[in-house]
Amino acid sequence: MPTAKTVLITGASSGIGAATAVAAAEAGYDVAIGWYRDRAGAEATAAKVRALGQRAVLVHGDVSNEDDVEDMFDQLDGEFDELGVLVNNAGFIDTAMRVEEMSVERLRRMFEVNAIGPFLCAKQAAIRMAWRYGGAGGVIINVSSIAARLGSAGQNVDYAASKGAVDVLTKGLGDEMAADRVRVVGVRPGVIDTPIHGKAGQPERVRNMSNSLPMQRAGTPREVADAILFLMSDKASYITGTSIDISGAR
């Protein structure tokens, strides 16, 4: 099931998203770089893609806002004839705390970005990819987290729960879209050395946890990106409706 060599990656200004953009460019993909707040990071990612000889376009928007998402895909339509792959990577995390300390505003934002956002983006991708709408098929990759399985007690249960919703989206949408030649696969990273830990108020988390991990180290964004690239490829043509842990045995 060949797919067009075009990919939209949300949250591609840094971390896993940026690494996936570079890996995709190395594999011959043109890349739409989704960003919301960090334009400088998005521009840096775009420069790396272009240095590899591939097209890079920036598409701006808040994935939790339906109008923004529709505009992002309209921007994409103006640049690429066809969308082959969507990587739902944009995410939000807040400072570590217990559930009884969490405000409803925090909970709403967590689920709006991490759960509703992937639904909204997948909806737009499905309209463009599905055979029933005249599409040529495609792949949707949802970036979840090992927290969805572990629960993140005492730290970020809300984040874990929102990623659990992403896992259910992967299974349900994978089943729903299979006959339309659209594969839907999730990846669940473990402790990865990215800026997200600082956003959770734990900038030293990777260093502090490394020795307690089964492999005695954290993962890298590129290791996650390489798994995503495999799942995007035709070598993974019979993989859909499931999520794969990238967690070093955690």
ZAMARGU-4260 file (C-alpha; in steps of 0.2 Angstrom, whole numbers, plus 5000, padded with zeros to 4 digits):
<rodrens>
0) 5000/5000/5000 | 5012/5014/4994 | 5008/5031/5001 | 5013/5048/4995 | 5030/5054/5001
5) 5022/5069/5011 | 5020/5070/5029 | 5012/5082/5042 | 5020/5081/5059 | 5012/5091/5073
10) 5023/5098/5087 | 5038/5097/5076 | 5048/5112/5083 | 5058/5101/5095 | 5060/5084/5102
15) 5052/5069/5094 | 5043/5079/5081 | 5059/5088/5075 | 5068/5071/5075 | 5054/5063/5065
20) 5054/5077/5052 | 5073/5075/5049 | 5071/5056/5048 | 5057/5058/5036 | 5067/5070/5025
25) 5082/5057/5025 | 5069/5044/5018 | 5063/5056/5004 | 5048/5064/5012 | 5043/5082/5010
30) 5037/5088/5027 | 5024/5100/5033 | 5030/5106/5050 | 5016/5109/5062 | 5019/5122/5076
35) 5010/5133/5088 | 5021/5143/5100 | 5039/5139/5095 | 5041/5147/5077 | 5060/5148/5079
40) 5061/5129/5083 | 5050/5126/5068 | 5061/5136/5057 | 5076/5127/5063 | 5068/5110/5059
45) 5063/5116/5042 | 5081/5121/5038 | 5087/5104/5042 | 5074/5096/5031 | 5078/5108/5016
50) 5097/5104/5019 | 5093/5086/5015 | 5085/5091/4998 | 5067/5090/5003 | 5053/5102/5004
55) 5048/5109/5021 | 5033/5120/5024 | 5027/5127/5041 | 5009/5126/5046 | 5003/5135/5061
60) 4989/5131/5073 | 4983/5125/5090 | 4978/5107/5087 | 4964/5108/5101 | 4955/5122/5090
65) 4945/5115/5076 | 4946/5131/5066 | 4965/5131/5068 | 4966/5112/5063 | 4955/5115/5047
70) 4966/5130/5043 | 4982/5120/5045 | 4976/5107/5033 | 4970/5120/5021 | 4988/5127/5021
75) 4994/5109/5018 | 4982/5107/5003 | 4989/5123/4996 | 5007/5116/4996 | 5005/5097/4993
80) 4995/5088/4980 | 4992/5073/4992 | 4995/5069/5011 | 5003/5052/5013 | 5006/5052/5032
85) 5000/5062/5048 | 5010/5061/5063 | 5000/5066/5078 | 5014/5072/5089 | 5009/5088/5097
90) 5006/5087/5116 | 5005/5096/5132 | 5011/5092/5150 | 5010/5102/5166 | 5019/5102/5182
95) 5019/5086/5192 | 5006/5085/5206 | 4993/5074/5214 | 4975/5072/5206 | 4967/5081/5221
100) 4978/5096/5217 | 4973/5098/5199 | 4962/5112/5193 | 4948/5109/5180 | 4956/5121/5169
105) 4972/5111/5169 | 4962/5095/5165 | 4952/5103/5151 | 4968/5109/5143 | 4977/5092/5145
110) 4963/5083/5136 | 4960/5096/5123 | 4977/5096/5117 | 4982/5078/5120 | 4966/5069/5116
115) 4954/5080/5106 | 4969/5087/5096 | 4973/5070/5088 | 4955/5067/5085 | 4953/5083/5075
120) 4969/5080/5065 | 4965/5062/5061 | 4947/5068/5055 | 4955/5080/5043 | 4968/5067/5037
125) 4955/5053/5035 | 4945/5065/5024 | 4960/5067/5012 | 4967/5049/5013 | 4952/5037/5014
130) 4946/5028/4998 | 4928/5032/5001 | 4932/5050/4999 | 4943/5048/4984 | 4960/5047/4993
135) 4974/5035/4989 | 4976/5028/5007 | 4989/5033/5020 | 4995/5032/5037 | 4991/5040/5054
140) 5004/5038/5068 | 4998/5043/5085 | 5012/5048/5098 | 5005/5042/5115 | 5016/5038/5130
145) 5021/5023/5141 | 5012/5033/5154 | 4995/5027/5147 | 5000/5010/5154 | 5010/5015/5169
150) 4997/5028/5176 | 5010/5041/5181 | 5004/5040/5199 | 5008/5055/5210 | 5015/5065/5195
155) 5004/5067/5180 | 4989/5055/5180 | 4980/5068/5169 | 4993/5066/5156 | 4993/5047/5157
160) 4974/5047/5155 | 4974/5058/5140 | 4987/5047/5132 | 4976/5032/5136 | 4962/5041/5125
165) 4975/5041/5111 | 4978/5023/5113 | 4959/5020/5111 | 4959/5031/5096 | 4972/5021/5088
170) 4963/5005/5090 | 4946/5011/5085 | 4951/5022/5070 | 4963/5008/5064 | 4948/4996/5063
175) 4937/5009/5056 | 4949/5015/5042 | 4956/4998/5037 | 4945/4995/5022 | 4949/5013/5017
180) 4967/5008/5015 | 4972/5020/5030 | 4983/5012/5043 | 4983/5019/5061 | 4997/5015/5072
185) 5002/5022/5089 | 5019/5023/5097 | 5022/5024/5116 | 5038/5032/5121 | 5046/5029/5138
190) 5058/5041/5146 | 5065/5050/5131 | 5078/5064/5132 | 5067/5079/5126 | 5062/5096/5133
195) 5045/5089/5139 | 5053/5085/5156 | 5057/5103/5160 | 5039/5108/5155 | 5033/5096/5169
200) 5045/5105/5181 | 5057/5090/5182 | 5072/5096/5171 | 5083/5083/5179 | 5071/5069/5177
205) 5081/5060/5163 | 5097/5060/5172 | 5090/5055/5189 | 5080/5041/5182 | 5093/5034/5169
210) 5101/5021/5181 | 5084/5014/5187 | 5079/5010/5169 | 5081/4992/5163 | 5093/4998/5149
215) 5102/5010/5161 | 5098/5025/5150 | 5085/5036/5142 | 5079/5034/5124 | 5083/5047/5111
220) 5071/5057/5100 | 5079/5049/5085 | 5076/5031/5092 | 5057/5035/5092 | 5058/5044/5075
225) 5066/5028/5068 | 5052/5018/5074 | 5039/5030/5067 | 5048/5030/5050 | 5047/5011/5050
230) 5028/5011/5054 | 5026/5024/5040 | 5034/5013/5028 | 5027/4999/5017 | 5037/4987/5027
235) 5024/4989/5040 | 5009/4987/5028 | 5000/4974/5039 | 5002/4984/5055 | 4987/4994/5060
240) 4975/4997/5075 | 4989/4994/5088 | 5002/5003/5098 | 5020/4999/5100 | 5030/5003/5116
245) 5047/5012/5113 | 5052/5011/5131 | 5068/5001/5134 | 5058/4987/5142 | 5050/4998/5155
</rodrens>
